[in-house]
Amino acid sequence: MLAARAVLAAALVARAHAGIGGSAVTLVTCDPASAYQRWAVADAKLKLTGDANPLWQSSWCLSTSTGIGSLAAAPGSGLYASPCGGALALALNASAPRTALALTGAGAGLCVTAARGALPFAQLSLEACAAGADAQAFAVDAAAGAVVHVASGLCADAGTRAKACEAGSLGAGLPFCDAALPVDARVADLVGRLSLDEKAAMLATASGGAPRVGVAAAQWWQEALHGLANNVGVSFNAPTPYSTSFPQPITSSCAFNRSLWRATGAAISDEVRAFANAGHSGLTLWSPNM
């Protein structure tokens, strides 16, 4: 148990961000080229439309779910990009340029709000609708697909993350971010701040993180058995539309060439880092078979 606790906490201290699939929707600097900032209202849902992959386009919507079941809409609920099957139904209050993203149905009376954390990287959440509230004022640019927070000029984004201890994160200033402390002390501090639900949510590939203490959601599912593969944790969108596909390991092994194997691994590592720098992949890579 102690080993598992240390591994879990050490990973949380180090990790940064990772694309779609239970990712918290935050406010960041607007980037017209970002696939994670292009939205459209379709079927009464706020849906991501920015990627070149049609399956990706149809899959991700604004939701209270981190990817592990749907959570009831309630005041204080954090918002995530998750499978559209559990997405929130949104009704737009067309008092442009100040637009309230208000829920219908069971969530009536709740509005999307910039209320969790410091800007940038504040996570959007649901709060009781309040007429004229700056935190609930958004401009929806239908042509560009941007959802802009009027007061800050920042855009709703489902892929860009502050690191847990980066300036602007809620974790900055907490003991687990203090590099001068022993690792064991940092681990104990972080684990002690997590609720049981947060710990459980981190056991799935679509980790919900713990936004209230600055730990961003993360998608752990990336595969790279013989090159970075197309799966839920990876986006093959400009500027990273391709990766190199090397021979399957059973084929490469026939070369009996350890230098070749190492060079292949190094090339895959470089490409994954490039994808990660663009916000298109995480840094946890798995092999589906041997």
Buried (B, 14 or more C-beta within 10 A) or exposed (E): EEEEBBEBBBBBBEBBBBBBBBBBBBBBEBBEEBBBBBBBBEEBBBBBBBBEBEEBBBBBBBBBBBBBEBBEBEEEBBBBBBBBEBBBBBBBBEEEEBBBBBBEEEBEBBBBBBBBBEBBBBBBBBBEBEEEBEBBBBBBBEEBBBBBBBBBEBBBBBBBBBBBBBEBBBBBEBBBBEEEBEEEEBBBBBBEBBEEEBEEBBEBBBBBBBBBBBBBBBBBBBBBBBBBBEBBBBBBBEEBEEBEEBBEBEEBEEEEEEEBBEEBEEBBBEBBEBBBEBBBBBBBBBEEEE
